[in-house]
Amino acid sequence: MMRPFLLRPRWAALWVFLLLGGALLFWQQSAAQTATETGRMALVTAIEGPIGPATARQVADALAAAHERRAALVILTLNTPGGLSDSMRTIISAILASDIPVIGYVAPPGARAASAGTYILYATSLAAMAPGTNLGAATPIQIGGIPGLPGSEEKPAPKGSGDTLERKIVSDAVAFIRALAELRGRNADWAEKAVREAASLSAQQALAAHVVELVVPDLPGLLAAADGRTVETAHGKQVLHTRGLQIESFEPGFMTRLLGVIANPEIAFVLMLIGIYGLIFEFANPGTIGPGVIGAIALVLGLFALNQLPLDYAGLALVLLGLGLMVAEAFAQTFGVLALGGLAAFVFGAAMLFNSNSPEFRLSWTLIAGTALFSAAFFVFLIGYVWRAHRRPVVTGRRHAVQQQQPRIPPLLDPDRGHRAVQRGVLRFSHRLCLARPSPPRRHRARGYGRRHRPCHRMGGW
């Protein structure tokens, strides 16, 4: 008697493998669900690179996910040079409003929490650092205007110096970081020094100065060291029970990652220019479709990114004015006057485009010079060539046949085959000699455009 093929040894081994895999997956899901339901889970999300709108969205999503999963606490690992003031304040507001404890951890070794990262670390319920890390240099940089030329250095103004605007910015930053330090019971005097004098500390120095509470090498060590500590949350004081918590990572979603890519000022600026180039080329040469579609998509993405960034509308107006003047030069041919004016407006507008106190959110002079030269070449040469091509007379088709008067070609005598007439490049043989001049082109209903000849007289004697 033959056994069914599903019960043969090779198939039986496959069934055993599938059952074991399913049981393991079910056990992992059950363990994760049990940890979530009992709150025995710590949610970890990483803040890396400049702090911008995408970072603020990532932190807000992580805190919302922690509420949904009933996490015991949230850990923010910091490795940032700073970022936008508005995004930093959005993150701090979300941390202060959370009823789940938030631990700030500067890691891995070699990381830093500079500028805006220092403020965020001061706002967390518990501050920790890994060995070999540092924090500080929280002096705000002057907002607005044109960034420094290549090779120049921006130095913070010393205490008591600078104009009124600089003093107002520094005083506001000092008051903010002192309020955070007093709220969390940390060293407020050093926090003020970090803002006014751009002071920095290593991990061990920060621990000795009571700027952070812990110095630990990794996340398991952080959970073990934080166990039993009392921290402040939006709902009051809370005792941490972190020993043995399951660590779970939180990754930002697709839209947050996309925002993180296009919210880079240089990428947003290039997307906007690609969109403008594509639409102008489509309008100058209708029917190409491709440049118009690509330009529309790039322009929408660029405008969305610019809306997330601290945009200076005076700079944007100068950029658009510069592009408009270069387009006008392509059509008007003013011997470079409009082109030079448009180039100058474009450069100044691009330099003023982003009103940010962070060097990471400004356009580099290399990008500004490159895009300015490319824009000038694009509009003056390419669009001008297309416009001049459209103004040239038509040289093919029926329209040309009507407009052009063809020269009269006399008949040629061929004694063997009769008379041969050359008309419009075609040899036509006839035993008649056309003595009359051909009439001008007239339209025939069936035959389109052509020449109509008067009657010809037959020649005899041959």
C-alpha positions, 0 to 999 in steps of 0.5 A, a space after each residue: 500500500 502506497 503512502 500519500 506523498 504528504 506523509 513521505 519522509 521529506 514532506 514530513 520534515 517540511 511539516 515539522 519545520 513549518 510547525 516549529 517556525 509557526 510555534 516560535 513566531 507565535 511565542 515571540 508575538 505572545 511575549 511581545 504582547 504580554 510585555 506590552 500589556 504589562 508595561 514591561 517594555 522600553 521604547 528606544 528611538 534614535 535622534 541622529 544628525 541635525 534637528 529639523 521638522 522630521 526629527 520633531 515628527 519622529 519624537 512625536 510619533 515615538 511618544 504616541 507609539 509608547 502610549 499605544 504599546 503601554 511602554 514603561 519609558 521612552 529612551 531618546 539616544 542623541 547624536 546631534 550637532 544642533 538644529 532648528 530652534 522651532 523643531 527643538 522647542 517642539 520636541 521639548 514641549 512633547 517631552 514635558 507634556 508626556 506622562 511616560 518618563 523620557 530618558 535622554 542618552 547621549 550615545 554611542 561613544 564619540 557622539 555629542 549633544 551640542 547646541 539644541 541637543 543640550 536643551 533636549 537633554 536638559 528637558 528629559 526626565 533622566 539624563 545619561 551619557 556614554 563614555 567618550 561623549 560630550 555636550 554643550 556649545 549651546 550659544 544661538 547663532 544670529 538669525 537671518 541675513 546672508 551667511 558668511 563667505 567661504 572660509 569665514 568663521 562665525 564666533 558667538 558674541 561675548 557676554 555683554 557685547 553685540 547689538 540688541 537683537 543678539 542680546 535678546 536672542 541670548 537672553 531668551 535662550 538663557 532663560 529657557 535653559 535655566 527653566 529646564 535645569 530648575 525643573 529637572 533639578 540640574 546645574 542651572 549655572 553651567 547651563 547658562 555658561 553653555 549658552 553665553 560662553 559656548 562651554 562644553 563638558 565631557 561625560 565625566 565632567 558633566 556627571 561631576 557638575 550635576 548636569 547628567 545623572 548617569 554615565 553608562 556604556 550601553 542600554 542594558 547598563 542604563 536600564 540597570 542603573 536607572 532602576 529605583 530612581 524617582 523622576 518627574 513627569 507631566 503627571 508628577 513624580 514616578 519611580 522607575 522600575 527598569 530592571 529586566 525591561 524588554 528593549 524595543 526599537 522605534 523606526 520612523 515611518 516612510 513619510 517621516 524618512 521622506 521628510 527627513 530627506 527633502 527637508 534638507 535645505 539644499 535638496 529642497 532648493 534644488 527640487 524647487 529649481 528643477 520644478 521651475 525649469 521643467 514647467 518653463 521648458 514645457 511652456 516654451 516647447 508644448 507637447 514634450 509632457 515629460 519635463 512638465 510632469 517631472 517639474 510639477 512633481 519636483 515643485 510640489 515636493 520642494 514647496 512642501 519641504 520649504 513649508 517645513 523650514 524657516 523660510 525667509 520670504 524676502 529671499 524667496 521673492 529675490 530668487 523668483 525675481 532673478 529667475 524671471 529676469 533671466 527668462 526675460 533676457 532669453 526673449 527680449 535680448 537686452 545684451 545681458 542687462 536683464 541676465 546680470 540683474 537676474 543673476 545678482 537677485 538670484 544669488 542674494 535671494 538664495 543666500 537669504 532664503 533660510 532664516 535659521 540660527 543653525 549652519 546645517 540649515 543654510 545653503 552653501 556658497 558652492 551650491 548657490 554659485 553652481 545653481 546661479 550659473 546653471 540657471 543663467 545658462 539654461 534660460 539665456 541659451 536654451 530657452 532663447 534657442 527654443 524661442 528663436 526656433 519657433 520664430 523661424 519661417 516654415 520650410 516644409 509642409 503644405 503651408 510652405 508650398 502655398 507661401 513659396 513661389 517656385 521658379 519657372 523651368 524651361 522645357 528641354 528638347 529630347 529628339 529621340 523621346 520627344 520633349 522632356 520637361 523638368 518640373 519640381 524635380 520630376 522628369 515628365 516626358 511628353 510629345 508636346 512642347 509647353 509654350 506658356 508659362 505655368 500659372 501660380 500654385 492653386 489648390 485642387 480639391 483632390 490633389 492638394 497643392 500643385 501647379 496648373 499649366 495652360 494648354 500646350 501646342 503639339 509640335 509637328 514634323 518629327 
